[in-house]
Amino acid sequence: MDQARTSCRRAAVVFAAAAGVALSAGFSFAQPAPAPAASTPAPASISASIPDTIAQRLLACTACHGKEGRAASDGYYPRIAGKPDGYLYNQLLNFREGRRQYRPMIYLVDHLPDAYLREIAVYFSSQHPPYPPPQRVNVSDSVMERGKQLVINGDASNVPACAACHGSALTGVLPSTPALIGLPRDYINAQFGAWRNGTRRAHAPDCMAQIAERLSRDDISAASAWLASQPLAPDLLPAAASGAKLPLACGSVPQ
C-alpha cells in the first residue's frame, strides 16, 4: 500500500507540473503564453487527438482518486464521486487557501480561479459510479460496537453522533456535508489526525476540529473501523437539506 501511495503522489506531482496542459486548459490566464516559434509548429495530429473536455482535464484528479472519482475502499485516497458539490468546492478552496495541507493537491489548485474550482466540484458531484465492496476490518466485536455507538448515537458526555450531521444513512447532506461510508479506514484516521494537529482546518467555527479534540485515539479507531466496514447500496445519494439545527455550529455549513 505504501508503494501505491508513493506512486500516486509522484503521479499527482507530475500532473500538477503539467497543469497548464490539463487542469488550466479550461480558462485563460491574464498573460497568454507566447505563440510557438514558426519553425517548430505543434503537430496537428497531437492536439486533434486530445479532446478538450472537463473529463480529459480532470485526469490530473483521477490519477489518485480513480476513474470518475470512484477511489477503491482498499486504498488511501477518498472517493469524490457523488459528494455534494458544495463540499467538494469548499475543500478545493481550503487547499488553495492553506486551510488544508497536502502538497500534491495544493500544486494542482494553487492558481485556479473560483469558477473553475466550482466547475470541477460540480463535475465530480454528478458522477455516480458503483461503490466497491467495503473493507474487511480486523478488530474485536467490542471495538466495532463502540464505533457503531459513536457514529449512530454519539457519546453523551461531549461528542454528537456522526449521523446528526452527515445524515441518518451517513451518505452526506446537501449542499455541503460529505458521506462517511465508502471511505478507506486509513483516510478517515488520517483526517482526524490532520484536524488534531492543525494541518486540516475549515471556516470557523471548525466543528470537526472540536470533535477531533474530544475523541480519544481509541474512539477514532473504533469509529473508522465501523464506518469502513459498512455494506453499501448501489444507489447512495446525499440526503436533501432538512433545515434541522446541527448539534455544533459549523462554519462550512452556515445556518
Backbone as a ProteinNet text record, in pm:
[ID]
protein_1_A
[PRIMARY]
MDQARTSCRRAAVVFAAAAGVALSAGFSFAQPAPAPAASTPAPASISASIPDTIAQRLLACTACHGKEGRAASDGYYPRIAGKPDGYLYNQLLNFREGRRQYRPMIYLVDHLPDAYLREIAVYFSSQHPPYPPPQRVNVSDSVMERGKQLVINGDASNVPACAACHGSALTGVLPSTPALIGLPRDYINAQFGAWRNGTRRAHAPDCMAQIAERLSRDDISAASAWLASQPLAPDLLPAAASGAKLPLACGSVPQ
[TERTIARY]
82.7	0	86.2	196.5	285.5	344.4	380.6	435.6	332.3	205.9	99.6	79.1	83.8	66.4	178.1	303.4	417.2	404.2	362.2	345.2	238.7	131.1	23.2	66	141.7	191.4	280.3	367.5	454.7	372.3	269.6	184.9	115.4	68.5	-0.4	92	218.1	313	342.7	355.9	379.4	261.1	139	21	14.9	51.1	47.2	144.7	261.2	359.5	308.6	217.4	161.8	23.8	-7.5	-142	-177	-78.1	-105.8	-164.7	-138.4	-192.7	-322.6	-336.2	-452.7	-553.5	-538	-638.3	-659.9	-552.5	-569.4	-604.5	-628.4	-673.5	-813.4	-885.5	-1023.3	-1044.4	-939.4	-959.1	-837.2	-850.5	-742.2	-673.8	-542	-465.7	-464.5	-434.6	-430	-321	-209.4	-98.7	-87.5	-137.8	-132.2	11.1	33.3	166.6	198.9	325.9	362.8	339.7	309.9	287.6	417.8	411.2	533.2	601.1	731	807.7	756.7	759.5	707.1	781	907.5	987.7	955.4	881.7	851.5	701.9	616	472.3	435.8	333.4	286.9	218.5	251	187.2	35.4	-36.2	-181.9	-242.4	-176.1	-231.9	-237.5	-140.2	-137.7	-253	-267.2	-373.7	-511.5	-522.8	-652.6	-693	-596.4	-627.9	-664.8	-646.6	-678.1	-803.5	-915.1	-1039.1	-1032.2	-1086.3	-1090	-1220.4	-1222.2	-1339.4	-1299.8	-1398.3	-1369.5	-1315.5	-1366.5	-1317.2	-1169.9	-1130.4	-990.7	-901.8	-944.8	-863.7	-849.4	-953.1	-951.2	-883.1	-812.4	-724.4	-619.5	-589.9	-498	-554.5	-685.9	-750.6	-769.2	-811.6	-843.6	-718.9	-600.5	-477.1	-470.6	-522.6	-523	-662.8	-764.7	-899.8	-975.3	-913.6	-975	-1068.6	-1096.3	-1184.6	-1316.2	-1353.3	-1475.8	-1476.7	-1359.2	-1352.1	-1400.9	-1401.6	-1463.9	-1376.5	-1246.6	-1149.6	-1190.1	-1109.7	-1139.2	-1129.8	-1208.4	-1211.4	-1087.5	-1006.4	-889.3	-763.3	-777.3	-663.1	-661.4	-604.3	-595.6	-676.2	-674.3	-736.4	-887.9	-958.2	-1102.7	-1182.6	-1299.8	-1396.6	-1447.5	-1445.5	-1502.9	-1625.6	-1647.4	-1766.2	-1892.2	-1989.1	-2117.5	-2122.2	-2007.5	-2009.2	-2084.2	-2146.9	-2214.1	-2117.1	-2160.4	-2068.7	-2025.2	-2110	-2070	-1954	-1955.2	-1844	-1715.7	-1724.2	-1604.6	-1546.5	-1632.1	-1585.9	-1516.5	-1575.6	-1512.5	-1374.1	-1359	-1229	-1124.4	-1164.6	-1071.1	-1026.7	-1119.3	-1082.3	-989.7	-1018.4	-934.6	-791.6	-773.3	-637.3	-571.6	-644.3	-585	-548.8	-627.8	-610	-536.6	-484	-394.9	-459.7	-589.9	-654.6	-634.4	-606.2	-569.2	-429.9	-349.4	-210.8	-185.3	-180	-137.2	-77.1	54	128.3	79.4	54.8	7.8	-122.6	-215.7	-340.7	-316.7	-229.9	-200.5	-139.3	-46.7	12.7	-94.5	-193	-293.7	-386.2	-422	-527.3	-476.3	-347.5	-293.2	-329.6	-335	-357.3	-491.6	-580.6	-708	-811.8	-891.4	-990.3	-1113.7	-1191.3	-1309.9	-1404.2	-1428.6	-1525.6	-1482.4	-1353.9	-1305.7	-1310.5	-1281.1	-1294	-1439.9	-1531.1	-1672.8	-1708.9	-1654.5	-1681.9	-1630.2	-1512.7	-1456.9	-1548.4	-1592.3	-1678.2	-1809.2	-1870.4	-1997.7	-1979.4	-1868.6	-1844.3	-1837	-1753.5	-1739.3	-1866	-1936.5	-2062	-2163.6	-2155.2	-2252.2	-2215.7	-2100.1	-2056.8	-2107.1	-2162.5	-2217	-2178.4	-2048.3	-2006.4	-2037.9	-2041.4	-2073.2	-1966.1	-2009.6	-1916.3	-1844.5	-1721.2	-1652.1	-1701.6	-1669.4	-1706.7	-1641.8	-1703.8	-1643.8	-1517	-1437.2	-1314.4	-1344.5	-1256.8	-1259.8	-1170.3	-1226.6	-1154.9	-1137.9	-1015.7	-985.2	-976.9	-1092.8	-1099.7	-1196.8	-1194.2	-1281.5	-1426.4	-1517.3	-1659.4	-1685.9	-1614.1	-1636.1	-1591.7	-1483.4	-1438.6	-1540.1	-1589.4	-1688	-1816.1	-1856.9	-1978.3	-1958.2	-1839.1	-1810.1	-1812.7	-1758.6	-1761	-1902.7	-1987.9	-2128	-2198.2	-2171.9	-2234.6	-2197.8	-2069.5	-2024.7	-2086.6	-2092	-2142.5	-2292.7	-2367.1	-2513.5	-2569.8	-2509.9	-2566.3	-2476.1	-2347.9	-2254.3	-2218.8	-2152.8	-2116.6	-2183.3	-2268.5	-2349.5	-2264.9	-2138.6	-2055.2	-2019	-1974.7	-1932.4	-1922.3	-1963.7	-1945.7	-2080	-2125.2	-2250.5	-2233.4	-2342.2	-2339	-2296.4	-2217.3	-2181.2	-2307.5	-2407	-2529.5	-2609.3	-2586.1	-2660.8	-2628.5	-2508.9	-2469.6	-2458.7	-2408.5	-2379.8	-2497.4	-2611.7	-2731.4	-2751.5	-2876.1	-2905.8	-2848.9	-2836.7	-2777.5	-2628.2	-2573.1	-2429.7	-2383.8	-2476.5	-2444.3	-2422.6	-2416.4	-2398.4	-2531	-2524.5	-2643.3	-2612	-2701.8	-2684.4	-2700.1	-2624.8	-2538.2	-2390	-2349.4	-2204.6	-2155	-2231	-2185.1	-2157.5	-2036.8	-1999.6	-2048.8	-2049.5	-2075.5	-1957.1	-1985.6	-1879.2	-1858	-1957.9	-1939.5	-1876.5	-1810.6	-1741.2	-1603.5	-1553.3	-1420.1	-1321.6	-1195.7	-1096.1	-1071.8	-1051.2	-1026.1	-901.4	-795.6	-672.5	-698.5	-782.4	-812.4	-888.6	-988.7	-1065.5	-973.2	-888.5	-795.4	-701.9	-652.8	-559.1	-624.4	-752.1	-818.3	-840.7	-874.1	-884.1	-748.4	-641.4	-508.1	-476.1	-518	-492.5	-568.8	-694.1	-768.1	-702	-651.9	-591.7	-461.2	-382.4	-252.6	-257.1	-374.4	-389.8	-356.1	-328.5	-299.1	-425	-538.6	-666.8	-754.8	-802.5	-890.7	-1003.9	-1105.6	-1218.1	-1256	-1355.5	-1402.2	-1450.1	-1415.1	-1458.6	-1608.8	-1672	-1618.8	-1596.7	-1479.8	-1440.7	-1492.7	-1613	-1678.9	-1602.5	-1546.2	-1475.4	-1347.1	-1280.1	-1160.8	-1199	-1313.8	-1360.9	-1389.5	-1455.5	-1488.3	-1361.8	-1267	-1142	-1067.4	-1072.3	-1005.4	-1073.6	-1203.6	-1278.6	-1268.5	-1240.5	-1233.2	-1095.5	-1092.5	-964.5	-918.1	-792.7	-742	-815.3	-847.5	-920.1	-1058.7	-1124.6	-1257.9	-1252.4	-1151.8	-1134.9	-1114.4	-1031.1	-1004.7	-1130.9	-1210.9	-1334	-1434.1	-1451.3	-1546.1	-1504.8	-1375.4	-1328.6	-1344	-1324.1	-1340	-1484.8	-1578.1	-1718.8	-1762.2	-1722.1	-1761.2	-1707.5	-1579.9	-1517.3	-1573.1	-1635.4	-1682.6	-1830	-1897.7	-2041.8	-2073.7	-2174.8	-2218.4	-2278.5	-2267	-2305.4	-2410.4	-2519.2	-2622.1	-2570.4	-2619	-2565.5	-2607.7	-2710.6	-2765.6	-2757.7	-2646.3	-2631.7	-2623	-2701.9	-2701.8	-2708.3	-2656.3	-2669.1	-2816.1	-2847.4	-2983.6	-3011.4	-3137.2	-3176.3	-3158.6	-3131.3	-3116.8	-3247.3	-3236.4	-3356.6	-3384.9	-3284.5	-3302.4	-3293.5	-3269.1	-3258.8	-3133.3	-3143	-3029.6	-2922.2	-2798.3	-2687.9	-2648.2	-2592.2	-2553.1	-2438.2	-2357.1	-2248.7	-2252.7	-2218.6	-2205.6	-2090.5	-2111.1	-2010.6	-1997.6	-1878.3	-1858.5	-1875.5	-1856.9	-1872.3	-2018.4	-2105.3	-2248.5	-2325	-2326	-2393.8	-2542.2	-2592.1	-2734.8	-2798.1
-120.3	0	125.4	124.3	240.3	267.7	161.4	179	241.4	199.3	255.9	403.1	438.8	579.6	664.2	611.5	686.4	707.1	602.3	614.3	715.9	716.5	811	953.1	972.8	1106.5	1157	1069	1108.7	1145.1	1063.9	1092.5	1226	1255.9	1382.1	1500.3	1487.9	1596.4	1617.4	1506.4	1518.5	1586.4	1544.6	1608.2	1755.4	1787.7	1927.1	2010.7	1954.4	2027.4	2055	1969.4	1986	2050.7	2122	2178.2	2275.2	2339.1	2430.8	2359	2228.4	2149.9	2082	2047.4	1970.9	2058.5	2075.4	2149.2	2289.9	2363.6	2503.7	2524.4	2417.4	2432.7	2489.9	2488.1	2532	2679.9	2758.8	2902	2974.3	3104	3184.9	3264.3	3263.4	3346.1	3490	3583.3	3724.3	3750.3	3677.6	3693.6	3567.4	3566.1	3444.3	3407.2	3278	3230.7	3271.8	3300.5	3337.6	3222.9	3256	3153.6	3080.3	2952.2	2878.5	2936	2918.3	2968.7	2905.4	2985.5	2938	2815.2	2801.1	2689.4	2558.3	2566	2443.5	2436.9	2425.6	2418.8	2289.5	2297.7	2177.3	2086	1957.3	1865.4	1867.3	1887.3	1894.8	1764.9	1653.3	1523.3	1507.1	1569.4	1556.3	1633.2	1762.1	1843.1	1791.4	1739.8	1690.1	1562.9	1486.5	1358.9	1372.4	1489.9	1510.7	1595.9	1540.6	1618.7	1723.5	1840.4	1946.5	1934	1839.3	1814.2	1824.1	1846.2	1852.7	1719.3	1607.9	1476.4	1459.4	1507.2	1496.8	1581	1703.1	1790.6	1734.6	1665.2	1617.8	1482.1	1437.4	1322	1351.1	1478.1	1517	1480	1470.3	1433.7	1282.4	1221.5	1079.1	991.3	1050.1	973.1	913	983.6	933.1	892.3	970	945.4	841.3	788.4	681.4	731.1	643.6	677	733.8	849.6	920.9	958.6	950.4	984	874.1	747.4	638.2	581.2	601.2	553.1	426.2	323.9	196.4	207.8	127.4	135.2	75.4	-0.1	-63	22.1	143.3	232.2	339.3	453.7	566	685.4	710	831.6	819.2	926.4	915.5	920.1	862.8	875.5	1019.6	1081.9	1216	1215.1	1106.9	1095	1100.7	1181	1185.5	1264.9	1318.6	1403	1533	1596.7	1724.5	1825.9	1895.7	1988.5	2100.5	2139.8	2241.9	2196.3	2068	2013.4	2009.9	1956.4	1947.8	2085.9	2181.9	2318.8	2376.7	2356.3	2404.8	2345.1	2215.8	2151.6	2202.8	2225.5	2282.4	2421.1	2500.6	2632.1	2617.6	2520.8	2501.6	2465.9	2381.5	2350.2	2474.3	2546.4	2663.3	2772.8	2786.9	2898.6	2859.9	2735.9	2698.1	2639.2	2615	2554.9	2403.5	2343.6	2202	2191.1	2101.4	2087.4	1948.6	1940.7	1818.5	1864.5	1851	1920.7	1892	1766.8	1745.6	1819.1	1822.5	1894.5	2044.7	2096.5	2240	2276.8	2193.9	2219.4	2226.2	2136.4	2127.3	2248.5	2303.3	2405.9	2545.7	2560.1	2685.5	2806.9	2791.5	2906.9	2900	2813	2800.1	2895.7	2961.7	3057.8	2988.8	3064.7	3010.3	2941.2	3004.7	2949.8	2812.4	2794.6	2665.4	2560.1	2599.7	2506.6	2462.7	2555	2520.4	2420.9	2441.8	2350.3	2210	2201.9	2072	2004.1	2081.1	2025.9	1973.5	2049.8	2009.3	1883.6	1875.1	1757	1630.5	1630.9	1509	1479.6	1582.6	1561	1487.7	1507.3	1446.5	1303.7	1255.8	1120.4	1020.8	910.1	810.7	668.7	640.1	502.8	412.4	281.3	190.4	195.3	168.4	160.9	26.7	22.6	-106.1	-176.6	-303.6	-372.5	-304	-310.9	-249.2	-321.7	-252.7	-312.3	-420.9	-517.3	-613.7	-558	-538.8	-475.9	-577.4	-595	-694.7	-628.1	-611.5	-558.3	-643.6	-627.6	-706.7	-659.8	-745.1	-709.1	-587.4	-577.1	-464.4	-333	-336.1	-215	-176.7	-274.8	-246.7	-189.2	-242.6	-192.3	-49.6	-18.5	118.3	214	171.5	255.2	283.7	181.6	199.5	297	283.6	373	518.6	543.5	680.7	737.4	656.7	704.3	729.7	638.2	645.6	730.6	718.1	784.5	888.7	885.9	977.4	932.7	1021.1	997.3	1107.5	1068.3	1166.9	1270.1	1237.3	1330.6	1454.5	1438.3	1559.1	1543.1	1429.9	1408.6	1378.3	1462.8	1433	1316.2	1252.4	1142.2	1191.9	1110.9	1144.6	1161.2	1074.2	1075.5	1204	1277.2	1400.1	1506.5	1501.3	1599	1537.1	1413.6	1350.2	1269.4	1277.5	1210	1074.6	1036.2	909.7	789.8	799.7	691.3	712.3	822.4	855.1	876.3	914.5	938.8	1086.7	1169.7	1312.5	1384.5	1517.3	1601.7	1721.5	1750.2	1867.2	1995.5	2100.9	2112.3	2085.9	2064.7	2066.9	1974.4	1872	1775.7	1642.7	1587.3	1468.4	1337.4	1234.8	1098.6	1050.3	959.3	897	751.1	688.3	549	545.2	433.5	420.7	483	523.4	581.7	480.3	482.8	393.2	426.5	324.6	347.5	432.2	405.7	484.3	632.3	662.1	801.7	867.8	798.4	854.8	883.5	785.6	806.1	923.4	932.1	1038.8	1176.3	1187.1	1317	1360.2	1267.4	1303.3	1348.8	1280.3	1323.9	1463.4	1492.9	1624.5	1733.2	1705.1	1803.7	1825.6	1717.6	1730.8	1809.8	1792.1	1861.9	1992.1	2029.4	2159.4	2165.8	2051.9	2055.3	2043.6	2023.5	2035.2	2127.7	2232.7	2328.6	2365.6	2426.8	2474.4	2612.9	2672.6	2803.4	2793.4	2893.1	2896	2924.2	2863.6	2768.3	2630.6	2574	2448	2332.2	2286.8	2186.5	2054.1	2012.9	1884.8	1889.8	2003.1	2016.4	2001	2055.3	2041.1	1895.2	1826.3	1685.9	1601.2	1626.8	1550.1	1565	1682.6	1705.1	1628.8	1610	1544.5	1392.8	1336.9	1192.1	1140	1027.6	961.2	889.6	850.5	775.9	643.1	579.6	452.5	472.5	583	608.7	640.2	714.6	742	611.1	524.3	396.1	311.1	313.5	234.2	287.7	419.7	478.9	452	465.2	442.9	296.2	204.1	61.6	31	86.2	58.6	121.8	245.3	314	242.6	204.1	143.9	6.4	-58.5	-195.4	-204.2	-90.2	-92.9	-130.7	-217.7	-252.8	-130.6	-127.4	-9.1	-44.1	31.9	15.2	74.7	27.4	74.4	216.8	269.5	399.1	504.4	508.2	602.2	745.4	832.7	973.8	1057.2	1178.8	1266.5	1295.7	1310.3	1345.3	1491.9	1521.6	1660.9	1740.4	1869.1	1955.5	1956.9	1942.3	1935.2	2064.4	2146.7	2268.7	2246.8	2121.6	2092.3	2156.9	2199.9	2263.4	2159.6	2191	2098.8	2102.5	1993.2	1990.6	2084.8	2118.6	2215	2317.7	2441.7	2542.1	2503.9	2514.1	2469.1	2572.6	2630.8	2736.4	2692.3	2562.6	2511.5	2487	2486.5	2463.6	2576.1	2696	2807.9	2778.6	2821.4	2801.5	2935.7
0	0	0	80.3	82.6	-54.5	-127	-261.5	-354.4	-340.6	-423.6	-393.4	-264.9	-227.8	-284.9	-275.4	-328.1	-478	-548.8	-693.6	-728.1	-650.4	-679.6	-649.7	-540.9	-511.1	-623.7	-673.2	-783.9	-907.1	-933.3	-1048.9	-1033.6	-911	-888.3	-908.6	-864	-882	-1030.2	-1105.2	-1248.9	-1316	-1279.3	-1336.5	-1298.8	-1174.4	-1132	-1212.8	-1241.4	-1320.5	-1461.1	-1507.1	-1641.5	-1639.3	-1532.6	-1517.6	-1628.9	-1688.7	-1798.8	-1918.5	-1929.9	-2040.5	-2001.2	-1873	-1829.8	-1757.9	-1625.9	-1549.9	-1601.1	-1624.4	-1659.9	-1805.8	-1879.3	-2017	-2024.6	-1911.8	-1914.8	-1894.1	-1873.3	-1858.4	-1910.3	-1930.7	-1985.6	-1874.7	-1873.5	-1781.3	-1830.6	-1738.7	-1776.2	-1879.3	-1869.2	-1962.3	-2047	-2168.8	-2250.8	-2284.8	-2297.2	-2332.7	-2475.7	-2505.2	-2641	-2737.3	-2860.5	-2962.2	-2990.7	-3023.6	-3054.8	-3179.6	-3182.9	-3296.7	-3425.7	-3534.4	-3662.5	-3712.7	-3670.8	-3721.1	-3651.6	-3538.3	-3464.8	-3431.9	-3532.2	-3504.5	-3434.1	-3348.4	-3280	-3380.1	-3380.4	-3474	-3457	-3565.2	-3558.4	-3508.8	-3539.7	-3501.5	-3350.3	-3278.8	-3132.9	-3071	-3108	-3049.2	-3089.1	-3211	-3256.5	-3185.3	-3134.2	-3072.2	-2925.3	-2864.2	-2723.3	-2712.4	-2669	-2661.6	-2551.3	-2578.1	-2477.2	-2398.2	-2305.4	-2222.1	-2076.3	-1989.8	-1847.2	-1796.8	-1850.5	-1809.2	-1844.7	-1961.6	-2002.9	-1912.1	-1883.9	-1799	-1658.1	-1611.2	-1472.9	-1457.8	-1561.3	-1543.2	-1436.1	-1414.9	-1307.4	-1171.1	-1159.3	-1033.3	-1022.2	-1133.4	-1128.9	-1123.6	-1142.2	-1124.5	-984.8	-885.6	-748.3	-702	-741.8	-691.1	-772.6	-876.2	-953	-1062.2	-1156.3	-1268.1	-1216.6	-1267	-1228.4	-1080.9	-1014.9	-872.9	-781.1	-830.6	-755.9	-646.1	-645.5	-547.4	-473.1	-482.2	-417.6	-266.3	-194.6	-48.8	15.8	-61	-1.2	-17.6	-60.7	-76.5	29.7	-6.9	87.3	38.2	-90.9	-143.5	-142.5	-105.1	-85.3	-214.5	-209.4	-317.6	-319	-436.7	-450.5	-540.7	-612.3	-697.6	-612.7	-656	-589.7	-461.4	-417	-297.5	-330.1	-231.1	-258.3	-318.5	-421.8	-488.1	-394.9	-298.8	-203	-116.9	-78	-0.2	-82.9	-204.7	-288.7	-316	-344.3	-369.8	-246.1	-129.3	-6	13.5	-16.5	4.2	-94.7	-219.1	-316.3	-272.3	-221.4	-167.4	-46.8	39.3	157.7	120.4	17.8	-28	-87.7	-169.2	-234.9	-135.4	-30.7	61.9	189.4	194.8	303.1	426.3	422.6	539	543.4	427.4	422.8	363.2	421.9	380.9	323.6	191.1	122.5	-8.7	-20.8	-125.2	-267.3	-306.5	-444.6	-474.9	-377.9	-400.9	-411	-328.7	-332.6	-467.1	-518.2	-650.2	-758.9	-748.4	-853.9	-858.9	-743.6	-741.9	-710.4	-686.8	-635.3	-720.6	-853.5	-940.3	-1014.4	-969.7	-1038.4	-977.9	-1060.2	-1010.3	-952.6	-876.9	-810.7	-909.1	-1023.3	-1118.6	-1168.7	-1189.2	-1238.2	-1127.8	-1004	-892.3	-876.7	-897.2	-889.8	-1001.2	-1120.8	-1231.9	-1200.4	-1140.3	-1101.1	-999.1	-899.1	-794.3	-851.9	-940.1	-999.4	-1083.4	-1156.3	-1240	-1153.7	-1050.4	-970	-890.3	-849.4	-778.7	-865.3	-995.2	-1088.1	-1127.5	-1084.8	-1119.7	-1014.6	-1060.6	-966.6	-1007.2	-1012.9	-1042.2	-923.5	-944.7	-833.1	-724.3	-602.8	-490.2	-491	-445	-429.9	-303.8	-287.1	-162.9	-43.2	74.7	193.5	236.2	315.1	366.1	469.1	475.2	584.9	695	812.2	923	1035	1079.2	1181.7	1319.4	1381.4	1517.4	1597.1	1727.5	1814.2	1803.3	1847.9	1847.3	1935.2	2046.5	2137	2073.6	1997.6	1927.6	1820.3	1746.7	1643	1703.3	1816.9	1881.9	1932.5	1984.1	2027.7	1909	1796.9	1678.2	1633.4	1633.3	1594.2	1687.2	1816.3	1913.7	1886.4	1861.5	1837.1	1710.5	1606.9	1478.1	1483	1541.7	1538.9	1652.3	1771.2	1889.4	1951.6	1919.2	1982.2	2122.8	2194.9	2334.3	2415.2	2506.9	2579.3	2652.6	2679.9	2756	2676.2	2549.5	2475.8	2324.6	2267.7	2124.6	2058.4	1965.3	1895	1798.5	1763.5	1667.9	1530.8	1460.8	1322.3	1238	1263.7	1184.7	1202.9	1311.2	1334.7	1230.4	1172.5	1070.6	931.7	924.5	795.5	741.2	807.5	759.6	825.1	843.4	911.4	837.8	705	626.2	605.5	659	650.1	506.4	419.6	278.4	248.8	353.7	335.6	324.5	332.7	326.3	238.2	144.7	59.4	141.3	111.3	-7	19.1	146.7	170.8	281.2	316.3	417.3	348.6	363.8	285.8	345.9	263	309.1	391.9	484.8	564.1	527.7	470.4	429.8	291	262	134.4	134.1	251.7	261.2	319.5	276.2	334.6	481.8	562.7	705.6	727.1	651.6	666.5	641.6	543.7	512.4	627.8	682.1	793.7	911.7	947.4	1058.9	1032.1	908.5	874.3	885	848.5	855.7	999.8	1087.7	1228.9	1282.8	1240.1	1280.5	1230.4	1106.7	1049.4	1124.3	1164.3	1242.8	1378.4	1437.4	1570	1565.3	1458.7	1454.7	1374.6	1324.6	1260.7	1113.6	1048.8	905.5	820.3	883.2	814.5	897.5	834.5	900.3	805.3	860	780.3	830.3	766	811.4	956.1	1035.5	1175.3	1183.6	1283.2	1380.2	1316.2	1343.4	1281.5	1367.6	1337	1420.7	1424.2	1310.3	1309.1	1389.8	1393.3	1477.5	1624.4	1662.3	1800.3	1833.4	1742.4	1766.8	1772.9	1683.6	1683.1	1814.4	1874.1	2002.8	2115.4	2104.7	2211.7	2207.5	2089.7	2074.6	2111.6	2179.4	2206.4	2079.9	2077.2	1961.7	1946.8	2057.9	2051.1	1991.9	2028.5	1974	1824.9	1782.9	1639.3	1564.1	1617.9	1553.2	1546.5	1652.4	1653.2	1551.5	1546.8	1452.5	1308.3	1279.7	1142.3	1102.8	1198.1	1168.7	1132	1208.3	1180.7	1048.3	1024.4	901.1	777.4	780.9	663.4	630.9	728.8	708.4	670.1	656.4	631.1	486.6	467.5	331.1	262.2	131.5	55.2	-48.8	-48.5	-151.3	-282.3	-396.6	-524.9	-562.1	-496.6	-538.5	-428.2	-358.5	-246.7	-297.8	-238.4	-274.6	-147.5	-149.5	-32.7	-3.1	124.2	163.4	131.8	110.5	88.7	216.8	203.3	319.8	398.1	530.1	613.2	688.1	704.2	782.2	931.2	974.1	1117	1174.9	1298.1	1364.1	1393.8	1361.9	1386.9	1534.2	1587	1728.3	1761.2	1660.5	1678.8	1564.9	1596.5	1490.8	1400.3	1269.4	1173.1	1062	1048.1	950.7	807	781.1	644.7	607.8	707	684.9	755.7	699.5	766.3	787.6	904.5	935.9	973.6
[MASK]
+++++++++++++++++++++++++++++++++++++++++++++++++++++++++++++++++++++++++++++++++++++++++++++++++++++++++++++++++++++++++++++++++++++++++++++++++++++++++++++++++++++++++++++++++++++++++++++++++++++++++++++++++++++++++++++++++++++++++++++++++++++++++++++++

